[in-house]
Amino acid sequence: MSRSSILVTGAGGLLGRRVVEQAARRYRLFRQYHSAPKDELHGTIFVGDLADRNHIRTIAETVHPEIIIHCAALADVDRCEREPELSRHINVEAVRYLTEAFPEAVFVQLSTDYVFPGGAPPPEPSVPTRPLNVYGRHKLEAENVARAAANHLIIRTATLLDWLGRRNVFQPLYEPLRAGREIFCLTDQSSNPLAASDAAGLVLALIEKGARGVFHIGGTELVSRYELAVKLAEYFNFNPALVRPMTSESIRRDAARPSPAGLDCRATELFLGKRMPTLQETFAVIARDIVGSA
Ligand SMILES: NC(=O)c1ccc[n+]([C@@H]2O[C@H](COP(=O)([O-])OP(=O)(O)OC[C@H]3O[C@@H](n4cnc5c(N)ncnc54)[C@H](OP(=O)(O)O)[C@@H]3O)[C@@H](O)[C@H]2O)c1
């Protein structure tokens, strides 16, 4: 039986890298990068700017993927606030170009809990959206563009944790605590984080079960950054007293954040017949990566 073909955009990003790792064994894989990857270069690879329609045309003239997992994004929330035009090009227009260039493909749009304004309890997929910042507004616009694709799957994910990767929440907590240094963490910024590799597994599981429409993925526990750091310290046998509380009033950031953020993932659990990962399981997954990369 021939394997389905998948194009993964943002293949070098936090999530894209993990999707590639897991999909490589099961699918015919085409990878798209913004900057050329430094590692192994076998397989079909495209390097370019997805905000450039010509780059997407070149891909469409070369390959005909049955599924597109669109992980590429400008996910730096403060940068999106400062550079809204850039954010629109990457976060919205690229989605339009891709869905137009590949009308037959199943289009999987990665989205975010930042399409919501925050507040307890975490929202289910049917709760009305109301983003607070440019990033959230553009990711919501992108969802609406993706909805126009005949076969679309929108997956909103909560905060992703990983051992490697830029803009990673985990390492800036782990490294100083391991070195015995004090860190200050926000008590008023929360989410239900999950490991990027678990998120990749859930994305592929949703695709393989034929999911269409909007789904939420995230960990089982809603924690502030402060609670996350304390639990991380406890799990890895660092000193939790090194984690000191602070609030977002004491730092200057360009974009407002939903507080608390996070997502209700029960509908996804029901659909897949499995529960989301606990924080302990998330740390265990990342711990294996740390050992593996040593
Ligand atoms: N990380 C989180 O906590 C989180 C939470 C909620 C939702 N999400 C969503 O999950 C998805 C994956 O995010 P992520 O954390 O993997 O982000 P990431 O690590 O920043 O990766 C994004 C990827 O997009 C690429 N990219 C940026 N601009 C591009 C352009 N103009 N053309 C082509 N590629 C471009 C980047 O390449 P370069 O690095 O080479 O520029 C990078 O590889 C995104 O849709 C994001 O909105 C993430």
The ligand as an SDF file (V2000), in Angstrom:
LIG
                    3D

 48 52  0  0  0  0  0  0  0  0999 V2000
    5.2500   27.2820   20.9300 N   0  0  0  0  0  0  0  0  0  0  0  0
    4.1100   27.4250   21.5910 C   0  0  0  0  0  0  0  0  0  0  0  0
    4.0930   27.4500   22.8500 O   0  0  0  0  0  0  0  0  0  0  0  0
    2.8190   27.5340   20.8450 C   0  0  0  0  0  0  0  0  0  0  0  0
    1.6470   27.7210   21.5900 C   0  0  0  0  0  0  0  0  0  0  0  0
    0.4230   27.8280   20.9090 C   0  0  0  0  0  0  0  0  0  0  0  0
    0.3850   27.7060   19.5260 C   0  0  0  0  0  0  0  0  0  0  0  0
    1.5390   27.5410   18.8380 N   0  0  0  0  0  0  0  0  0  0  0  0
    1.4320   27.4310   17.3700 C   0  0  0  0  0  0  0  0  0  0  0  0
    2.0440   26.2210   16.9780 O   0  0  0  0  0  0  0  0  0  0  0  0
    2.6370   26.3430   15.6880 C   0  0  0  0  0  0  0  0  0  0  0  0
    4.1090   25.9510   15.7590 C   0  0  0  0  0  0  0  0  0  0  0  0
    4.7820   26.8820   16.6130 O   0  0  0  0  0  0  0  0  0  0  0  0
    6.2760   26.6470   17.0780 P   0  0  0  0  0  0  0  0  0  0  0  0
    6.3280   26.8110   18.5450 O   0  0  0  0  0  0  0  0  0  0  0  0
    6.8200   25.4080   16.4610 O   0  0  0  0  0  0  0  0  0  0  0  0
    6.9590   27.9400   16.4430 O   0  0  0  0  0  0  0  0  0  0  0  0
    8.5110   28.1590   16.0930 P   0  0  0  0  0  0  0  0  0  0  0  0
    9.3730   27.2670   16.8940 O   0  0  0  0  0  0  0  0  0  0  0  0
    8.7480   29.6390   16.1380 O   0  0  0  0  0  0  0  0  0  0  0  0
    8.5660   27.6660   14.5880 O   0  0  0  0  0  0  0  0  0  0  0  0
    7.9460   28.3710   13.5680 C   0  0  0  0  0  0  0  0  0  0  0  0
    8.6200   28.0120   12.2720 C   0  0  0  0  0  0  0  0  0  0  0  0
    8.0710   28.8620   11.2380 O   0  0  0  0  0  0  0  0  0  0  0  0
    9.1470   29.2860   10.4320 C   0  0  0  0  0  0  0  0  0  0  0  0
    8.8530   30.5460    9.7750 N   0  0  0  0  0  0  0  0  0  0  0  0
    8.7700   31.7720   10.3360 C   0  0  0  0  0  0  0  0  0  0  0  0
    8.5550   32.7000    9.3980 N   0  0  0  0  0  0  0  0  0  0  0  0
    8.4970   32.0360    8.2090 C   0  0  0  0  0  0  0  0  0  0  0  0
    8.3180   32.4510    6.8680 C   0  0  0  0  0  0  0  0  0  0  0  0
    8.1580   33.7380    6.5420 N   0  0  0  0  0  0  0  0  0  0  0  0
    8.3350   31.5050    5.9100 N   0  0  0  0  0  0  0  0  0  0  0  0
    8.5250   30.2170    6.2200 C   0  0  0  0  0  0  0  0  0  0  0  0
    8.6640   29.7630    7.4710 N   0  0  0  0  0  0  0  0  0  0  0  0
    8.6720   30.6730    8.4580 C   0  0  0  0  0  0  0  0  0  0  0  0
   10.3310   29.4300   11.3730 C   0  0  0  0  0  0  0  0  0  0  0  0
   11.5250   29.3640   10.6270 O   0  0  0  0  0  0  0  0  0  0  0  0
   12.8120   30.2570   11.0520 P   0  0  0  0  0  0  0  0  0  0  0  0
   13.0270   29.9480   12.4970 O   0  0  0  0  0  0  0  0  0  0  0  0
   13.8840   29.7570   10.1620 O   0  0  0  0  0  0  0  0  0  0  0  0
   12.3950   31.6810   10.8090 O   0  0  0  0  0  0  0  0  0  0  0  0
   10.1400   28.2340   12.2920 C   0  0  0  0  0  0  0  0  0  0  0  0
   10.7730   27.0930   11.8040 O   0  0  0  0  0  0  0  0  0  0  0  0
    2.4100   27.8050   15.2740 C   0  0  0  0  0  0  0  0  0  0  0  0
    1.2430   27.8610   14.4880 O   0  0  0  0  0  0  0  0  0  0  0  0
    2.1490   28.5260   16.5920 C   0  0  0  0  0  0  0  0  0  0  0  0
    1.3320   29.6530   16.3840 O   0  0  0  0  0  0  0  0  0  0  0  0
    2.7550   27.4510   19.4620 C   0  0  0  0  0  0  0  0  0  0  0  0
  1  2  1  0
  2  3  2  0
  2  4  1  0
  4  5  1  0
  4 48  2  0
  5  6  2  0
  6  7  1  0
  7  8  2  0
  8  9  1  0
  8 48  1  0
  9 10  1  0
  9 46  1  0
 10 11  1  0
 11 12  1  0
 11 44  1  0
 12 13  1  0
 13 14  1  0
 14 15  2  0
 14 16  1  0
 14 17  1  0
 17 18  1  0
 18 19  2  0
 18 20  1  0
 18 21  1  0
 21 22  1  0
 22 23  1  0
 23 24  1  0
 23 42  1  0
 24 25  1  0
 25 26  1  0
 25 36  1  0
 26 27  1  0
 26 35  1  0
 27 28  2  0
 28 29  1  0
 29 30  1  0
 29 35  2  0
 30 31  1  0
 30 32  2  0
 32 33  1  0
 33 34  2  0
 34 35  1  0
 36 37  1  0
 36 42  1  0
 37 38  1  0
 38 39  2  0
 38 40  1  0
 38 41  1  0
 42 43  1  0
 44 45  1  0
 44 46  1  0
 46 47  1  0
M  CHG  2   8   1  16  -1
M  END
$$$$
